[in-house]
Amino acid sequence: MRSVVKTWLAFGLAFFLAGCGQENVKTHPEMQITGSTMGTYYSIKVADDAILDKAKFQADIDQLLELVNDQMSTYRPESELSRFNQARNATPVVVSRDTARVVTESLHLGRETRGALDVTVGPLVNLWGFGPDAKLTKVPSDELISQTRQKTGLGNLHVITSADADTLQKDIPDLYVDLSSIAKGFGVDKVAEYLEAKGSRNYLVEIGGELRINGVNGKGHPWRVAIEKPTVNLGSVQEVIQVGDNGVATSGDYRNYYELDGQRFSHTIDPATGKPIHHRLVSVTVVHPSCMTADGLATALTVMGPEKGMAYATEKGLAIFMVTKTDEGFEERYSPAFEPFLTRDAK
């Protein structure tokens, strides 16, 4: 397996916009809107004339992302996904084409990654205190974990599509689907599809650190983004990347974890054990044409861990960037397919 390794003192997961680093006259003003969605923020920049009415644009985006929440949120009891999770029989539940699309891709990635991505681990996510239920007051017993695992499994989830309707079906009554590992990336793609339909070819869409980039910025240069170091000094740059027309997603436990009984628990659950991951991989960044796919892959690779994850990415030709904790600091590795995205001044 070929990969490239560097050692650094710190690393973070968040992306933020990076200037091009060149003195140029702006060739087109950038329109920007920001807002809240999916428990986080969104930021959209458009650097062409496709969007003329900023207020209507903001309203359209808010409505679009609100619909995604109404379809796939596990925090909304009346969402499509919640209605499916609440069902206690094998009767197909009608869902939107978008929900069926996301679940279909989840099942595909689950098979491709040999179960490392499993959107049916919702009961385990809830058990460990990372779902809409209350936080834990004690670590679950092995017996309870084993019992909860019996409620999971990709083989128990089915998508049925027809000309009349798209439906989800479950084989066991307690099956609970959690799309948080992929829905945010889907939201990014939906905004990008909206912009493309409006004729925009120069934009940057971000939802909580997941990105979709196309064309050039207001200065006429390809968009560049920076990966931030997880230090107290916000804005410190780890790497600057220029990914072309692609989606970018990062998964890791730097921000989403808790401590209980002297132990640190990651929000990422390993479907093979039913427990939070416990290895030295800090984060994984994936570049892919689809932000939805990048989002799901980033979670799967995080579950796999540094060695298996890098071997899988190299075998599949995936563009990934990993950071692993070592006794001396943090080790940075990237697959051969990721190397072209590193900017010259960041290598």
Secondary structure, 3 states (H helix, E strand, C coil): CCCEEEEECCCCCCEEEECCCCCCCCCCCCEEEEEEECCEEEEEEECCCCCCCHHHHHHHHHHHHHHHHHHHCCCCCCCHHHHHHHCCCCCCEEECHHHHHHHHHHHHHHHHCCCCCCCCCHHHHHHCCCCCCCCCCCCCCHHHHHHHHCCCCHHHEEEEECCCCEEEEECCCCCCCCCCCCHHHHHHHHHHHHHHHCCCCCEEEEECCEEEEECECCCCCECEEEEECCCCCCCCEEEEECCCCEEEEEEECCCCEEEECCEEEECCEECCCCEECCCCEEEEEEEECCHHHHHHHHHHHHHHCHHHHHHHHHHHCCEEEEEEECCCCEEEEECCCCHHHECHHHC
